[in-house]
Amino acid sequence: MSKPGGSPTCPVWLEKPERIAALAMLTVVGLLVYSLIQRQVRLYLCTHAQQVPRNKGATATPTAAGVLSFPHLPTEPWSNYE
């Protein structure tokens, strides 16, 4: 049950407009970091003509979720995975 004028968001109440704006800003920053990770990995793979393994074969355009789900991130480029 929500309070009058409040916005319920899993158990936190965002009663003030400043808090809602802060949550929106954090969401935008998170999406920016996510897209920068994806962009940098794709640029690296493109410039070095490499691919990374995925469920349905190798790809040169992995998503950030795919990159972050690697069992172990290599310290060297992905040449060890080919």
N, C-alpha and C positions, 0 to 999 in steps of 0.2 A: 504494500500500500504506500503510495507516494504522498508526500506532504504537499499541501497547496503551494504552487509556485516553484516547487523543487523538481529537479530532474534526476531520477534514479539511474545510477550506473553502477552495476555490480558492487559491492555493498557501499560504495562511496556516494554521498549526496553532493551534487554540484549545485549548491544553492546560489552562489554568487556568479555573476557574469564573468568576472575575472578568472574564476576557476574553470569555467567552460572554455574560455579563450585559451587558457594555459593548456588544457587537455587537447584542444584542437591543434595548438602549436606543436606540442610534443608528438602528436600523430603525424603532422607534416614533416617534422624533422626526422622521425623514424622512416617515413617513406622516402625521404631524400637520401638518407644513408643507404637504404636498401637498393635504390636505383643507382647510386654511385658505385656500390660494390659490383652490381651486375654490369654496368658500363665499363668499369676498369678491367674486369675479367674478360669481357668480350673484346675490348680493344687489344689486350695483351694477346689473346688467342689469334686474333686477326693479323696482327703485325708479325707474329712468330709462326704463322701457318700451322697452328696446333689445334688439337681437339681434346676434349675430356670425355671419359666414359660416362654413359648414362644407361638407363634401363633398356632402351631400345637401340643401343649402339652409341657410337661417339658423336659428339656435337661440338660445333664451334660457337654456339649461341646458348650457353646454359643460363638458367634463371638464377637469381641470387639465392633462392631457396635451395636449388640444386647444388650450388657452390657451397653453401653453409652446411649442407647435409652430408658432405664427404666424410667418410669414417675417420680419416686423418688428413689434415691439410699438409701437403708437401712443403718442405723448406726450399726446394728447388722447383723450377718450372715443371709443367706436367709431362715432360719428355719421358719420365719413368713409367707413365701409364699407357704409353702407346704399345 
